[in-house]
Amino acid sequence: MKRILLLVSALLCIQINLGAQAQITTKKVKIEDFSEKVTKIVLSGNIFFDSDIKEAVRENWSISPYEFCSVDDFNRLKTSPDYYFLIKVKGQFRREKEPGIEFLSLVKGGPGAEKGIDGMLELITFPYAAADSPSGRETVFLPLVLDVIQQHVLSSIATDFVAYSPLASYSNNIDKINGKKLVLAEDDLSSEVSAEMRERYLQSPTVIADTDSADLYVSGNAVNTVVSYTVCPEDPQPGSFCYKMLFDVETGDLYYFRKHRITRKTGPGFLAEDIRRIADVID
């Protein structure tokens, strides 16, 4: 009997140890040191982006110490687990002939970086702008993008559920649009959104505005206001993707995030299905 009890105790110890080993492999545990480590903001060498990211980080980054660094610095330090890196990368999808979108990617340094950025632990990668000819809107929305990145990191540290959830899960916040002014930039609407659909679904408090007017709500941190933002290649071709987002410009919260593949029939912008989904939560 004593031998059986000892065997049971040994098995329990093995189970506990195995459980502890499983815990340390989760993303939540791997990034719980985030606030204690320096985040290196990697400058691209493009004077316009570097100026924008410096200003936006200085005014909005608050969840960790940060330092600016060059791409050479990144290549030298990327294998060190003592640093996190926020870096601009170009993304190319399988059916694309060349990269069409730039992303801001937050990754942790480590030995895996020897295989390239794909070998690094990714915290979040967020669509930022068209790769070759940015529209200029990305500069206006950059503070909001940084807010979302930081909120996502804090939530990921709190629970693995967020750490492993796709960005599309932010669309679960769509009901928070209700009661707020919704501003849709004209250029963010696809050709599917007909005049009849606008008349039926996009009435007050929804506002359809030209891009410059929509962006003024963002730069002015308009109270109780949600504004659209889309990211796609400058010349979207079948196989490319379009990302569609709705930001609360007062709080920096992301209420909607979806993407769709560009086809010969489906162009960029919020599609009819997006508009119906949004209209369903607006009184």
N, C-alpha and C positions, 0 to 999 in steps of 0.2 A: 504493500500500500504506500509505504514511504517512497519507494522508487517511482511509483506512478505519479505521486504528488510532485516529486522533483522533476519528472519529465514534463508534467503540465507547466510547472513554473518556468522551465527552460524554454518551452514553446511560447509562453507568454512573453518572455524576454525577447525572443527572436521576433515575435510579431510587433512588439513595441519598437525594437530597433529598426525593423524594416519600415515601420510607419514613419519613424523619424527620418530615415533616409529618403523616403518618398516626399516628405514635406520640404526638405531642402532643395528639391529639384523644381519646385513650382516657381513660376514667375514672381508671384507675390513676395516670396522669401528672397529671391535673388535681387529684387530691386528695393528692398526695405531700407537699404543704406542710402537711398537717393538723396535725401536732404542733407546728408553728411558729406557727400562727395561733390567735387566741382563738376559742373556741366560746362563743357567746352563748346562755345558757339563757333562753328566753323565758317569762316569767311570765304567766299567763293573766288574773290579776285575781281568780281564785277562791282564797280564802284557804286552803282545804283542800288543793287541788292544789299551790299555790305553796309551802306549808309542807312538803308531802311531797317535792316535787322538790328543794327547797333541801337538805333533810336527806340525801336519797339521793345527790345529786350531790356534796355535801361529803364523804360517806363512801366513795363508790365511783368517782368520775370521776378518771382518772389519765393519760389518753393525750394531753391537751392542756391549755393554760391555759384557764380559763373565767371568765366573768363573767355575772351575772344581769342581765336587762334587761326592760323593759316591751314591750308590743305596739307602742306608739308608737315606742320605740327601734328595734324590728325594722323597722318601716315606713320609718324614716329611714335605716337602715344597710344594708338588704337588698340594695341594688345594688352594694355594695362587696365586691370579691373578697378583702378582708382579713379577712373574718369567716366563720365557719360558725355555723349556728343550729340548736339543738334546740328544736323547737316542737310544741305539741300541736295537732292538726288533726282536724276531723271528716271522715269519709269517707262518701260517698253513692254506692251502686252504681246501675247503670242502672235496675233494676226497683224500687228503693226510692222511697217517696214522700218520705222525709226521711232525713237522716244518722242512722245507727244505732250507729256505732262511732267512738270516738276513737283516734287513732294518735299515736305519737311519731315525728316526722319529723326527720331530720338532713339539712340542706341546706347548700349553699355559696352565699354571696352572689355577686352578679354582675349584669350588665346585664339578663339575662333575667328578673330579679325584677320588672321593670316590668310584665310580663304577668301577674304573680301568682305564687304559690308553685309552681304547675305549671311555670313557666318557669325555675325554679332547678335546679341540679344536685343530684339526690337521691342520698344515700349509702345510706340505709336508711329505710324507713318501717315501724314495728312496731305491731301492734294492741295497744292498751293497756286499754281499758275500754268498757263500754256508754256511749253518748253522753249520755243524759239522766239515768239513774239508776245510777251506778256501784255495784257490789256492795260495795266496800271491799277486795276481794281485790287490786285493782290496787296498793294501797299496800304490801301484803305482798310482791308480786312485782316492784315497781318496781326494787329493786336488781339483781335478776336480769335484767330487761329492759335496764337500763343496761349490765350486763356483756356481754350479747349484742351490743348496739349497738357497744360498744367493740371487742370481738373481731372483729366484722364489718368495722369500719373498718380495723383493722390488717391483716386478711387481704386486704382490697380493695386496700390500698396495696402489698401484696406481689405480688398477681397479679390481672390483669383477669378471670380465670376466676371468682373470687369476686365481684369488683365487679359483674359483669353476671349473676350467678346469682340465681335467685329464692330467696326464703326457704324454699320447699318443699325445696330441696336439703339443708337441715339434717336432713331425715329420713333421709339417708344415714348418719347417726350412730346410727341406732336400735339397732344391734347392741351399742353401748356400754352399753345398759341391762342386758344380761346380767351377772349376778353382783351386782347392786345391789338394794336394796329399792325396789319400785315402789309408790308411794302414789297411788291414784286417788280424787279427791274424788267422793262420791256424786253431787253435782250436775253433775259433768262428764260423766256417762254418759248417753247418749241412751236413749230408751224402747226402742230396738231391742235393747239389751243385756239380754236376758232372764235369768231366774234360771238356766235351763239353760246359757246361755252363760257366766254367771259361774262356775257350778260346773265347767264344762269348761275355761275358759281363764284364770280369774282366781284361781288358787290361790297359796299361799305360794311365793315371797316377795312376791307381790303383796298389797297391803292396800287394801281399800275402806273409806274413812273419811268421816265427815261433814266438811263444809267447814272448820269451825273446827279440827278435829283435823289435817286435812291441812295447813292453813296453819301450824300450830305447827312442823311439820317444816321449813318454809321459814324462818320467823323464827328458828328455832334453828340454822340452817345444818347440818342433820343430816348426819352422815357417810355417804357411800356410799348416798345416797338420791335418788331421782328422783320428782318430784311433778308432777301434772297441773295444767293451767291452760287454761281456755277463755274466749274473748271473743266475745260476740254481743250484738245489741241486747236491751234489757230485754224487749221484746215482739216477738220475732222473727216476721217475716211472710214469706210466700213471696217470694223475690227477695233476701232478706238473706243474709249469709254468717255462718258460725260458724268461728272459728279455734281449732285444738286444738294444744296444746303440751305437751311434757314437758321439764322443766328438771332438771339435776343441781344440787341446791340447795347442795351443798358447793363446787363449782367454778364455777357460773354457766354451764355449757355447755348448749346447746340440742340435744337429741337427737331431737326430733320436732316437725315443724311442717307441718300440713296445714289446708286449709280446705274447706268444702263449702257449697253453696247450700241454703238452707232451702226446702223445698217443703211441699205439703200432707201429704205422706207422711213426709218426712224433717225431723225437728226438730233442735234444737241438741244439742251434746255429742259425745263420741266415739262413732262409729257402730260397728256390728258389724264392718265391714271394718277399721276402725282396731284394734279389739281383736284380731282374728285376726292382723293384721300385727305387732302388738306381741308377742303370745303366741309367734309363730314364732321370736323371738330369745331367749326366756327358757327356760333349762333346766328 
